[in-house]
Amino acid sequence: MDLATIDKLLTTTRSVRKRLDLDRPVPPEVIEECLEIAIQAPTGGNSQGWHFLVITDAEKKTQIGELYKQSFFIYARSNHEQAESRGDRDHDPKQQSRVVKSALFLAQNMSRVPVMVIPCIEGRVETAGPMAQAGLYGSILPAAWSFMFALRARGLGAAWTTLHLRYENEIAEILGIPRYVTQAALLPVAYYTGDDFQPARRVPAREVTSWNSWGSRR
């Protein structure tokens, strides 16, 4: 395998918000091609209970976008108030400021994205224990992430969002999603502007890795 290409893909698949090209159409064939790759991901017990809801209808995107925006502002206000009460200080204020601005941009423009994709999985976790919950989400998240990798390799971007789940029932009604199905995320999909992405600034893996016992370093 070409490790340089694979490593670049793995380290530069970003959550794309402000750089989503809101005006360039996305051919449905590209979405279908990426989904064919996505369903090669593993699932718990080989259940393959996934379903991908692709939304291109302008009216439905507007409805979902409005609910997403409402949820964003509720979340942002609550998050700000909690941070102030704790006296939190960002370890990287500049980076956090960029994230907040890009998240705000997405909230205000979610309805304009060419394509929305909602990865779903059959089953619910409301009364399930940790093992069942992990198995359910572990059967859809790898496929959704593979979908984002496939998009990235083809010059498209997406952002992993879940704020719409505040209004999960309302969105399920808009889209006709059955009650026994869980929505895992909402991915706004578009071509991206600019040339490339760089690896994000992260705490080194060795600082968040334990060997054999929690907190034990190699």
C-alpha positions as CSV (number, residue, x, y, z in Angstrom):
1,M,0.0,0.0,0.0
2,D,1.0,3.6,-0.6
3,L,1.5,4.5,3.1
4,A,2.2,8.2,2.3
5,T,-1.2,8.6,0.5
6,I,-3.1,6.6,3.2
7,D,-1.5,8.5,6.0
8,K,-2.3,11.8,4.3
9,L,-5.9,10.8,3.9
10,L,-6.2,9.7,7.6
11,T,-4.5,12.9,9.0
12,T,-6.2,15.4,6.8
13,T,-9.9,14.3,6.7
14,R,-11.2,17.3,8.6
15,S,-14.7,18.5,9.7
16,V,-15.2,21.0,6.8
17,R,-17.6,23.9,7.5
18,K,-16.6,27.3,6.1
19,R,-14.8,25.7,3.2
20,L,-17.8,23.8,1.9
21,D,-18.7,25.0,-1.6
22,L,-22.4,25.8,-1.2
23,D,-23.0,26.6,-4.8
24,R,-21.3,23.7,-6.6
25,P,-23.7,20.8,-7.3
26,V,-22.7,17.3,-6.1
27,P,-23.5,14.5,-8.6
28,P,-25.6,11.8,-7.0
29,E,-23.3,9.2,-8.6
30,V,-20.4,10.4,-6.4
31,I,-22.5,10.0,-3.2
32,E,-23.5,6.5,-4.3
33,E,-19.9,5.6,-5.1
34,C,-18.8,6.7,-1.7
35,L,-21.6,4.8,0.0
36,E,-20.6,1.6,-1.8
37,I,-17.2,2.0,-0.1
38,A,-18.8,2.9,3.3
39,I,-20.8,-0.3,3.5
40,Q,-17.6,-2.4,3.5
41,A,-17.1,-1.3,7.1
42,P,-17.5,-3.8,9.9
43,T,-20.7,-4.1,11.9
44,G,-21.5,-5.9,15.2
45,G,-22.4,-9.5,14.5
46,N,-22.3,-8.6,10.8
47,S,-25.7,-7.2,11.3
48,Q,-25.5,-4.6,8.5
49,G,-28.5,-2.8,9.8
50,W,-27.4,0.5,8.4
51,H,-29.3,2.9,6.2
52,F,-28.1,6.2,4.7
53,L,-30.7,8.9,4.1
54,V,-29.5,11.3,1.4
55,I,-31.4,14.6,1.3
56,T,-31.2,16.9,-1.7
57,D,-34.8,18.3,-1.6
58,A,-34.6,22.0,-1.0
59,E,-37.7,22.2,1.2
60,K,-36.6,19.4,3.5
61,K,-33.1,20.8,3.7
62,T,-34.6,24.2,4.8
63,Q,-36.7,22.5,7.5
64,I,-33.7,20.5,8.8
65,G,-31.4,23.5,8.6
66,E,-33.7,25.6,10.7
67,L,-33.9,23.0,13.4
68,Y,-30.2,22.6,13.3
69,K,-29.7,26.3,13.7
70,Q,-32.0,26.4,16.7
71,S,-30.2,23.6,18.3
72,F,-26.8,25.2,17.7
73,F,-27.7,28.4,19.4
74,I,-29.2,26.5,22.4
75,Y,-26.0,24.5,22.6
76,A,-23.7,27.5,22.2
77,R,-25.5,29.5,24.9
78,S,-25.5,26.6,27.3
79,N,-21.9,25.7,26.6
80,H,-20.8,29.3,27.1
81,E,-22.6,29.6,30.4
82,Q,-21.1,26.4,31.7
83,A,-17.6,27.4,30.7
84,E,-18.0,30.7,32.5
85,S,-19.3,29.1,35.7
86,R,-16.3,26.7,35.7
87,G,-13.8,29.4,34.8
88,D,-12.5,27.4,31.8
89,R,-9.6,28.6,29.8
90,D,-9.0,27.3,26.2
91,H,-5.6,25.7,25.8
92,D,-5.5,27.2,22.3
93,P,-7.8,30.3,22.2
94,K,-7.0,31.0,18.5
95,Q,-7.9,27.5,17.3
96,Q,-11.0,27.4,19.5
97,S,-12.1,30.8,18.1
98,R,-11.7,29.4,14.5
99,V,-13.8,26.4,15.4
100,V,-16.6,28.5,16.9
101,K,-16.7,30.8,13.9
102,S,-16.8,27.9,11.5
103,A,-19.5,26.1,13.5
104,L,-21.6,29.3,13.5
105,F,-21.1,29.6,9.7
106,L,-22.4,26.1,9.3
107,A,-25.4,26.6,11.5
108,Q,-26.4,29.7,9.5
109,N,-25.9,28.0,6.2
110,M,-26.8,24.3,6.8
111,S,-29.9,24.6,4.6
112,R,-27.7,25.7,1.7
113,V,-25.4,22.6,1.5
114,P,-25.9,20.6,-1.7
115,V,-26.4,17.3,0.1
116,M,-27.2,16.2,3.6
117,V,-26.5,12.6,4.6
118,I,-27.9,11.0,7.8
119,P,-26.3,7.7,8.7
120,C,-28.9,5.5,10.5
121,I,-28.9,2.1,12.2
122,E,-31.7,-0.2,13.0
123,G,-32.4,-0.4,16.8
124,R,-32.6,2.0,19.8
125,V,-30.4,2.4,22.9
126,E,-32.7,4.3,25.3
127,T,-33.0,1.3,27.7
128,A,-29.9,-0.6,26.6
129,G,-26.7,-1.2,28.7
130,P,-23.2,0.0,27.7
131,M,-22.4,-3.2,25.7
132,A,-25.6,-2.9,23.6
133,Q,-25.0,0.9,23.1
134,A,-21.4,0.4,22.0
135,G,-22.5,-2.4,19.6
136,L,-25.2,-0.3,18.0
137,Y,-23.2,2.8,17.4
138,G,-20.1,0.7,16.6
139,S,-22.2,-0.7,13.7
140,I,-22.8,2.6,12.0
141,L,-20.0,5.0,12.9
142,P,-17.2,3.1,11.1
143,A,-19.3,3.2,7.9
144,A,-20.0,6.9,8.3
145,W,-16.4,7.7,8.8
146,S,-15.4,5.5,5.8
147,F,-17.9,7.6,3.8
148,M,-16.1,10.7,4.9
149,F,-12.8,9.3,3.8
150,A,-14.2,8.4,0.4
151,L,-15.5,11.9,0.0
152,R,-12.2,13.4,1.0
153,A,-10.3,11.3,-1.6
154,R,-12.7,12.6,-4.3
155,G,-12.3,16.3,-3.4
156,L,-15.4,16.6,-1.2
157,G,-15.8,17.5,2.4
158,A,-18.2,16.9,5.2
159,A,-18.6,17.8,8.9
160,W,-19.6,15.3,11.6
161,T,-22.5,17.0,13.4
162,T,-25.1,15.7,15.9
163,L,-26.9,18.9,17.0
164,H,-29.9,18.0,14.9
165,L,-30.6,15.1,17.4
166,R,-32.2,17.6,19.8
167,Y,-35.0,17.5,17.3
168,E,-34.7,13.8,16.3
169,N,-38.4,13.1,16.4
170,E,-39.2,16.2,14.3
171,I,-36.6,15.3,11.7
172,A,-37.7,11.7,11.6
173,E,-41.2,12.9,10.8
174,I,-40.0,15.2,8.0
175,L,-38.0,12.3,6.5
176,G,-40.3,9.4,7.3
177,I,-37.7,7.6,9.4
178,P,-39.2,4.7,11.4
179,R,-39.3,4.8,15.2
180,Y,-37.1,1.7,15.5
181,V,-34.2,3.5,13.7
182,T,-31.5,5.6,15.3
183,Q,-30.0,8.6,13.6
184,A,-26.3,8.6,14.3
185,A,-25.2,11.9,12.7
186,L,-25.9,14.6,10.1
187,L,-23.2,15.1,7.5
188,P,-23.4,18.2,5.3
189,V,-21.6,17.2,2.1
190,A,-20.1,19.5,-0.6
191,Y,-17.0,20.0,-2.7
192,Y,-14.5,22.1,-0.7
193,T,-12.8,25.3,-1.6
194,G,-9.0,25.8,-1.5
195,D,-6.3,23.3,-2.4
196,D,-5.8,21.0,0.6
197,F,-6.0,20.4,4.3
198,Q,-3.3,20.1,7.0
199,P,-3.1,17.8,10.0
200,A,-4.8,19.4,13.1
201,R,-2.8,20.4,16.1
202,R,-3.3,17.7,18.7
203,V,-1.9,16.6,22.0
204,P,0.7,13.9,21.2
205,A,-0.8,10.4,21.3
206,R,1.7,9.3,23.9
207,E,0.2,11.7,26.4
208,V,-3.2,10.2,26.1
209,T,-2.1,6.5,25.9
210,S,-1.8,4.1,28.9
211,W,-0.1,0.7,28.8
212,N,-1.6,-2.1,30.8
213,S,-2.9,0.2,33.6
214,W,-4.6,3.6,33.4
215,G,-2.0,6.3,33.6
216,S,0.9,4.0,33.0
217,R,3.3,5.1,30.3
218,R,5.6,2.9,28.2
